[in-house]
Amino acid sequence: MMKEIYITDYNCVTPLGFDVESNWKALLEGKSGVALHKIIDNHDAFFVSKIDSEKLEEEFNRFFDSAQNDNENFTRLEKMFLLSLRPLVERHEISDETAFILSTTKGNISLLKNETTLPESVYLSNLAQKLADFFGFKTKPIVVSNACVSGVMAISVAKNMIQAGKYKNAFVVAGDEISEFVISGFNSFQAIASEPCKPYDKNRNGINLGEATAVVYITGHCEEQNDEATSQNEKFKFKVLGDSSINDANHISGPSRTGDGLFASVQNAIKEANVSAEQIDYISAHGTATLYNDEMEAIAFNRMDLQNVPLNSMKGYYGHCLGASGLLESIISMESALNNILIPSKNFEEMGVSQDLNIIKENQSAEIKYILKTASGFGGCNAAIVLEKA
């Protein structure tokens, strides 16, 4: 019998707040981090979800004193990572059997602006090691960088490595920041919306980019978790029941029109979870608000007979946070389950995909036990996990 794997703690740093509690409160009130920001000189402002840099500095300096900072020059993204990790590191012991897993697509890409040589922190392995060293992790960091499925895949990597006996527990941290490079790339695809994004809506016209960091603590089920010290640290438990990642090799940037990769990922994850499609209570979907992504998801979910399951996209609140999206949205989905409240898919008004979906339109009470979280990304990658509120 495979070892049971649980998420027992999490945190996030986003434009809506620097902890989960403030984020959840903002979501209940329907607030969004998406607003007009000037990102590129000599170019119009873009709708993005961006953390206020002054507030970030203020929060960072509140928790990390100057003595700690004397020998380190942290980038803006690294400060976001450290802030999100700090509470979990304080609550959970780091041993030589603890994994440190970093999920990011671009890392410190902003350091490359007008540089003739590559700064060390641009390498993702160096970024991961810097963060791990700061908190005293003992094992070699693992980097998961697979486009926009990275955050969901990082949970899968932790689950499978703990089940294989490589580690006893893991800290999984994900993050990306708004950068001129990424904005320019998506703009060249003509994929950026001219207004706040509208996932699955008839009038959607592209994505809003976002930034965030998120972290979860994942542990294998063992007897010592029953003792008093451990239970005090665990306010909740979510079992990672099933996972899968499939590449449909369709196109470098376009999703499969038939949803093959996502369909197979969801099918595999549900099969491993040993639940039926009818048992899924809520889908936290990718929902980028591009024409092809949302249509592909609708086709894949219908192929799995999931069209009646309440579904939302968090992109209207956070934008598309690249490597952070999957992990951040997993955290919000677990908060939904803990509070028994489904959050609406922001800015959705009229169905804009060819297949039926049960889009959540307003805050509503619901008993949520089984969650399906999905993600899709460039290069044809797709990922899915099934979580159970334990």
C-alpha positions as CSV (number, residue, x, y, z in Angstrom):
1,M,0.0,0.0,0.0
2,M,1.4,3.4,-1.0
3,K,2.2,5.9,1.8
4,E,-0.5,8.6,2.2
5,I,0.6,12.1,1.4
6,Y,-0.8,15.2,3.0
7,I,-0.6,19.0,2.6
8,T,-0.8,20.3,6.2
9,D,0.2,23.9,5.9
10,Y,0.5,26.7,3.3
11,N,1.1,30.4,2.8
12,C,1.2,32.9,-0.1
13,V,2.3,36.5,-1.0
14,T,0.2,38.2,-3.6
15,P,-1.1,41.6,-4.6
16,L,-4.2,40.9,-2.4
17,G,-2.2,40.3,0.8
18,F,0.9,38.8,2.4
19,D,-0.8,35.8,4.0
20,V,-3.6,33.4,3.3
21,E,-6.1,35.1,5.7
22,S,-5.9,38.5,4.0
23,N,-6.1,36.9,0.5
24,W,-9.2,34.9,1.5
25,K,-10.9,38.0,2.9
26,A,-10.2,39.9,-0.3
27,L,-11.5,37.1,-2.4
28,L,-14.8,36.9,-0.4
29,E,-15.2,40.7,-1.0
30,G,-14.6,40.2,-4.7
31,K,-11.4,42.2,-4.8
32,S,-8.9,41.8,-7.6
33,G,-5.2,42.6,-7.9
34,V,-5.6,43.3,-11.6
35,A,-5.1,47.0,-12.5
36,L,-3.3,49.2,-15.1
37,H,0.5,49.3,-14.6
38,K,3.2,50.9,-16.7
39,I,5.6,48.0,-17.3
40,I,7.5,48.9,-20.5
41,D,8.9,52.4,-21.2
42,N,7.3,54.0,-24.3
43,H,4.4,51.6,-24.2
44,D,0.9,51.9,-23.0
45,A,0.0,50.5,-19.5
46,F,-1.0,46.9,-19.2
47,F,-3.7,45.2,-17.0
48,V,-1.6,43.1,-14.6
49,S,-1.8,41.9,-11.0
50,K,1.3,43.4,-9.4
51,I,2.5,43.5,-5.8
52,D,3.1,47.1,-4.5
53,S,6.9,47.3,-4.2
54,E,6.8,49.7,-1.3
55,K,4.6,47.4,0.7
56,L,6.8,44.5,-0.2
57,E,9.9,46.3,1.1
58,E,8.1,47.3,4.3
59,E,6.9,43.8,5.0
60,F,10.3,42.3,4.2
61,N,12.1,44.7,6.6
62,R,9.5,43.9,9.3
63,F,10.5,40.2,9.4
64,F,14.1,40.2,8.2
65,D,16.5,42.4,10.2
66,S,19.5,44.2,8.7
67,A,21.9,41.7,10.4
68,Q,20.5,39.0,8.2
69,N,20.7,41.2,5.1
70,D,24.2,42.4,5.4
71,N,25.8,39.6,3.5
72,E,23.0,39.0,1.0
73,N,21.6,41.2,-1.8
74,F,18.1,39.9,-2.4
75,T,16.2,40.6,-5.6
76,R,12.5,41.6,-5.4
77,L,11.4,38.1,-6.3
78,E,13.7,36.5,-3.7
79,K,12.1,38.8,-1.1
80,M,8.7,37.5,-2.1
81,F,10.0,33.9,-1.8
82,L,11.5,34.5,1.7
83,L,8.3,36.2,3.0
84,S,6.1,33.3,1.9
85,L,8.5,30.6,3.3
86,R,9.2,32.2,6.7
87,P,6.0,31.2,8.6
88,L,6.2,27.6,7.4
89,V,9.9,27.2,8.2
90,E,9.1,28.5,11.7
91,R,6.3,26.0,12.2
92,H,8.0,22.8,10.8
93,E,11.3,21.2,11.4
94,I,13.9,20.9,8.6
95,S,15.8,17.6,8.7
96,D,18.2,15.8,6.3
97,E,15.1,14.0,5.0
98,T,13.3,17.3,4.0
99,A,13.0,18.2,0.4
100,F,13.1,21.8,-0.9
101,I,11.3,22.1,-4.2
102,L,11.2,25.3,-6.2
103,S,8.6,25.9,-9.0
104,T,9.2,28.8,-11.3
105,T,9.2,29.5,-15.0
106,K,11.4,32.5,-15.3
107,G,13.0,33.1,-11.8
108,N,15.2,36.2,-11.7
109,I,14.6,37.0,-15.4
110,S,14.6,40.7,-14.6
111,L,18.3,40.6,-13.8
112,L,19.0,40.1,-17.5
113,K,18.0,43.6,-18.5
114,N,20.9,45.2,-20.3
115,E,23.4,42.7,-18.9
116,T,26.4,41.6,-21.0
117,T,27.2,38.7,-18.7
118,L,24.8,36.3,-16.9
119,P,24.4,37.0,-13.2
120,E,24.6,33.9,-11.0
121,S,21.1,34.3,-9.6
122,V,19.6,34.0,-13.1
123,Y,20.3,30.3,-13.0
124,L,17.3,28.6,-11.4
125,S,19.5,26.1,-9.6
126,N,21.4,29.0,-8.0
127,L,18.2,30.8,-7.0
128,A,16.9,27.6,-5.4
129,Q,20.2,27.0,-3.5
130,K,20.2,30.6,-2.3
131,L,16.7,30.3,-0.8
132,A,17.5,26.9,0.7
133,D,20.7,28.1,2.3
134,F,19.0,31.0,3.9
135,F,16.7,28.8,5.8
136,G,19.2,26.0,6.4
137,F,17.8,23.2,4.2
138,K,20.2,20.3,4.2
139,T,19.2,18.5,0.9
140,K,20.0,19.6,-2.7
141,P,17.1,21.7,-3.9
142,I,14.9,20.4,-6.7
143,V,13.8,22.8,-9.5
144,V,10.5,22.2,-11.4
145,S,10.3,24.5,-14.4
146,N,7.7,23.2,-16.9
147,A,5.9,26.3,-18.2
148,C,2.6,27.1,-16.5
149,V,2.0,23.6,-15.1
150,S,5.1,23.9,-12.8
151,G,3.2,24.7,-9.6
152,V,0.9,21.7,-9.9
153,M,3.7,19.4,-11.0
154,A,5.8,20.5,-8.0
155,I,3.1,19.0,-5.7
156,S,3.3,15.8,-7.8
157,V,7.1,15.7,-7.5
158,A,6.9,16.0,-3.7
159,K,4.2,13.4,-3.5
160,N,6.0,10.8,-5.6
161,M,9.4,11.4,-4.0
162,I,8.0,11.0,-0.5
163,Q,6.1,7.8,-1.6
164,A,9.3,6.5,-3.0
165,G,11.1,6.9,0.3
166,K,13.5,9.6,-0.9
167,Y,12.2,12.2,1.6
168,K,9.9,12.3,4.7
169,N,8.5,15.7,3.9
170,A,8.9,18.7,1.6
171,F,8.6,22.4,1.3
172,V,7.2,23.3,-2.1
173,V,7.6,27.0,-3.0
174,A,6.5,28.6,-6.3
175,G,6.9,32.0,-7.7
176,D,7.3,34.4,-10.6
177,E,7.2,38.2,-11.0
178,I,6.0,40.6,-13.6
179,S,8.8,41.4,-15.9
180,E,9.3,43.4,-19.1
181,F,10.6,40.2,-20.8
182,V,7.4,38.1,-20.0
183,I,5.1,41.0,-20.9
184,S,6.9,41.5,-24.2
185,G,6.7,37.8,-25.0
186,F,3.0,37.4,-24.4
187,N,2.3,40.7,-26.2
188,S,4.1,39.4,-29.3
189,F,1.5,36.6,-29.3
190,Q,-1.2,39.2,-29.1
191,A,-2.4,37.2,-26.1
192,I,-2.7,40.1,-23.6
193,A,-6.2,41.4,-22.8
194,S,-7.0,45.0,-23.3
195,E,-9.1,44.9,-20.1
196,P,-9.4,42.8,-17.0
197,C,-9.5,39.1,-18.2
198,K,-12.7,37.2,-18.5
199,P,-12.1,33.4,-18.3
200,Y,-14.7,31.4,-20.3
201,D,-16.7,34.5,-21.2
202,K,-18.0,35.2,-24.7
203,N,-16.1,38.5,-24.8
204,R,-12.8,37.3,-23.5
205,N,-9.8,38.6,-25.4
206,G,-6.7,37.4,-23.6
207,I,-4.8,37.1,-20.4
208,N,-3.6,39.4,-17.6
209,L,-0.2,38.5,-16.2
210,G,0.3,38.4,-12.5
211,E,2.9,37.8,-9.8
212,A,2.9,35.9,-6.5
213,T,4.8,33.4,-4.4
214,A,3.2,30.5,-2.6
215,V,4.4,27.6,-0.4
216,V,2.9,24.3,0.9
217,Y,4.3,21.8,3.4
218,I,3.8,18.2,2.3
219,T,4.3,15.2,4.5
220,G,4.0,11.4,4.4
221,H,1.5,9.8,6.8
222,C,3.2,8.3,9.8
223,E,2.5,7.3,13.4
224,E,4.3,10.3,14.9
225,Q,1.8,12.6,13.2
226,N,-0.7,11.5,15.9
227,D,1.3,12.9,18.8
228,E,0.3,16.2,20.4
229,A,3.3,18.3,19.1
230,T,2.5,17.5,15.5
231,S,-1.2,17.9,15.7
232,Q,-0.7,21.4,17.1
233,N,1.1,22.3,13.8
234,E,-1.6,20.8,11.7
235,K,-4.8,22.9,11.6
236,F,-6.0,20.9,8.6
237,K,-5.0,18.0,6.3
238,F,-5.5,17.6,2.6
239,K,-4.6,14.2,1.1
240,V,-3.0,14.3,-2.3
241,L,-4.9,11.4,-3.7
242,G,-3.9,11.4,-7.4
243,D,-1.7,13.2,-9.8
244,S,-0.7,13.1,-13.5
245,S,1.1,15.2,-16.1
246,I,0.7,14.5,-19.8
247,N,2.3,16.3,-22.8
248,D,0.2,16.3,-25.9
249,A,3.0,17.6,-28.1
250,N,0.5,19.7,-30.0
251,H,2.3,23.0,-30.5
252,I,5.0,25.2,-28.9
253,S,2.3,27.6,-27.6
254,G,-1.1,26.5,-28.7
255,P,-3.2,24.0,-26.8
256,S,-4.6,20.8,-28.3
257,R,-8.0,21.5,-29.9
258,T,-9.3,18.2,-28.7
259,G,-8.0,18.6,-25.1
260,D,-6.1,15.3,-25.3
261,G,-3.4,16.1,-22.8
262,L,-5.6,17.6,-20.2
263,F,-8.2,14.9,-20.7
264,A,-5.5,12.2,-20.1
265,S,-4.1,14.1,-17.1
266,V,-7.5,14.4,-15.4
267,Q,-8.4,10.8,-16.3
268,N,-5.1,9.4,-14.8
269,A,-5.3,11.6,-11.6
270,I,-8.9,10.6,-10.9
271,K,-8.1,6.9,-11.5
272,E,-5.2,7.0,-9.1
273,A,-7.4,8.9,-6.6
274,N,-9.9,6.0,-6.9
275,V,-12.8,8.4,-7.1
276,S,-15.4,8.9,-9.8
277,A,-16.1,12.0,-11.8
278,E,-19.4,12.3,-9.9
279,Q,-17.5,12.6,-6.6
280,I,-15.5,15.7,-7.6
281,D,-17.1,18.6,-5.8
282,Y,-15.1,21.5,-7.3
283,I,-12.7,22.2,-10.1
284,S,-10.1,24.9,-9.8
285,A,-9.3,25.2,-13.5
286,H,-6.5,27.0,-15.4
287,G,-8.8,29.4,-17.2
288,T,-6.4,31.9,-18.8
289,A,-9.1,33.7,-20.8
290,T,-7.5,33.1,-24.1
291,L,-9.8,31.9,-26.9
292,Y,-8.1,28.5,-27.4
293,N,-7.2,27.6,-23.8
294,D,-10.7,28.0,-22.3
295,E,-12.3,26.1,-25.3
296,M,-9.8,23.3,-24.9
297,E,-10.5,23.0,-21.2
298,A,-14.3,22.9,-21.8
299,I,-13.8,20.1,-24.3
300,A,-11.6,18.1,-21.9
301,F,-13.9,18.5,-18.9
302,N,-16.9,17.4,-21.0
303,R,-15.0,14.3,-22.2
304,M,-14.5,13.4,-18.6
305,D,-18.2,14.1,-17.8
306,L,-17.3,16.9,-15.4
307,Q,-19.4,19.6,-17.1
308,N,-21.8,19.8,-14.1
309,V,-19.1,20.2,-11.4
310,P,-18.8,23.8,-10.0
311,L,-15.7,25.4,-11.7
312,N,-13.8,28.6,-11.5
313,S,-10.7,30.3,-12.7
314,M,-8.7,32.6,-10.3
315,K,-7.1,34.5,-13.1
316,G,-9.6,37.4,-12.7
317,Y,-8.3,38.0,-9.2
318,Y,-4.6,37.2,-9.5
319,G,-3.8,37.3,-13.2
320,H,-1.7,34.5,-14.7
321,C,1.2,34.1,-12.2
322,L,3.1,31.5,-14.4
323,G,5.0,29.1,-12.2
324,A,3.1,30.3,-9.1
325,S,-0.4,29.9,-10.5
326,G,-0.9,26.2,-9.9
327,L,0.3,26.2,-6.3
328,L,-1.4,29.5,-5.4
329,E,-4.7,28.3,-6.9
330,S,-4.3,25.0,-5.1
331,I,-4.0,26.9,-1.8
332,I,-7.1,28.9,-2.6
333,S,-9.1,25.8,-3.5
334,M,-8.2,24.3,-0.1
335,E,-9.3,27.5,1.6
336,S,-12.6,27.1,-0.2
337,A,-12.9,23.6,1.1
338,L,-12.1,24.5,4.6
339,N,-14.6,27.4,4.6
340,N,-17.2,25.5,2.5
341,I,-17.5,28.5,0.2
342,L,-17.1,28.5,-3.6
343,I,-15.6,31.7,-5.1
344,P,-17.1,33.0,-8.3
345,S,-15.0,33.0,-11.5
346,K,-14.5,36.8,-11.7
347,N,-15.7,38.8,-14.8
348,F,-17.6,35.9,-16.2
349,E,-21.0,36.9,-17.7
350,E,-21.9,34.9,-20.7
351,M,-20.8,31.4,-21.8
352,G,-18.1,31.7,-24.4
353,V,-17.1,28.1,-25.0
354,S,-18.8,25.5,-27.2
355,Q,-19.4,23.0,-24.4
356,D,-21.4,23.3,-21.1
357,L,-19.5,24.2,-17.9
358,N,-20.9,25.0,-14.5
359,I,-19.1,28.3,-14.0
360,I,-19.5,29.7,-10.4
361,K,-21.1,33.1,-10.6
362,E,-21.4,34.2,-7.0
363,N,-20.1,33.3,-3.5
364,Q,-22.0,30.1,-2.6
365,S,-22.0,27.6,0.3
366,A,-21.0,24.1,-0.6
367,E,-19.7,20.9,1.1
368,I,-16.3,20.4,-0.6
369,K,-14.5,17.1,-0.1
370,Y,-12.8,16.3,-3.4
371,I,-11.0,19.0,-5.4
372,L,-9.7,18.7,-8.9
373,K,-6.9,21.2,-9.8
374,T,-5.7,21.5,-13.3
375,A,-3.1,23.4,-15.3
376,S,-2.0,23.7,-18.9
377,G,1.0,25.4,-20.5
378,F,3.3,26.1,-23.4
379,G,4.8,23.1,-25.2
380,G,1.7,21.0,-24.7
381,C,2.1,20.3,-21.0
382,N,-0.9,19.5,-18.9
383,A,-1.2,18.5,-15.2
384,A,-3.9,17.5,-12.7
385,I,-4.1,16.7,-9.0
386,V,-7.0,15.4,-6.9
387,L,-7.1,16.6,-3.3
388,E,-9.3,15.3,-0.5
389,K,-10.2,17.2,2.6
390,A,-9.3,14.8,5.3
